Amino acid sequence: DLYLCVVYEDDISEALSIYYLLLDPGIFSSRNYNGLFNRFVNERDEELGFNFLPAFCELKGKEYVVFQARIKGEQTGYQLYVKMSTDQGRTWTRAAIISDFNEVISDREKDAYEFDNQRPFIAGIDNNIYVVWERKHRMTSTQVYSATLSLDGEIISRERITTKNFTSLSPQFFAYNNEHYILWFESTGKDQIKIAKKGAARWEENNLSYTIPGDS
């Protein structure tokens, strides 16, 4: 089967929500699919309100969708969640949070729900799922973070990738020649393209656009 995720405003709740539709490749057409979409964040995820920006990957017969959502009734920032399917998208697990970790800022520990987490990117490589995203506290600029998940969607590790006080946006994760890389935009007075390679002890960062004048 094929399936399609879309985001639109729910007529009842007047909130952005993710919906999905299972499609048979043999009868895919321009027919009217109104009424056939399923709510992706459903009653099993009852604590979640606004939800959008889904990102998808498949690995070893399992499908994964990571997305950002806000808890109902809260005015805190967005958190990241992941859902998994083992039957080609027919059913999905409950949403599991990825971004629920505290951090120390200016020598004081800040609660996970004080942070805003947005624009996730997901990749399935070898035997793990990798998620990179933008994370920001009101006292800091936007930074790039990464999480490694098992095939069962369990969190293995989470870490901050960027270490400077510049705004870092739109990260992507990929592998090349058995090495892991993260690519993102960084604003240092002008927009630049940065890349980091996973080393033995840390991510080794380079500027891909330092010889190019103007913004990238």
Salt bridges, closest charged atoms under 4 A:
ASP1 OD2 - ARG90 NH2 2.70
ASP10 OD2 - ARG39 NH2 2.36
ASP45 OD2 - LYS83 NZ 2.76
GLU47 OE1 - ARG94 NH2 3.78
ASP100 OD1 - ARG158 NH1 2.82
GLU103 OE2 - ARG135 NE 2.86
GLU114 OE1 - HIS137 NE2 3.03
GLU114 OE1 - ARG138 NH1 3.47
GLU134 OE1 - ARG119 NH1 2.95
ASP152 OD1 - LYS62 NZ 2.87
GLU159 OE2 - LYS198 NZ 3.50
GLU186 OE2 - LYS194 NZ 2.57
GLU205 OE2 - LYS194 NZ 3.12
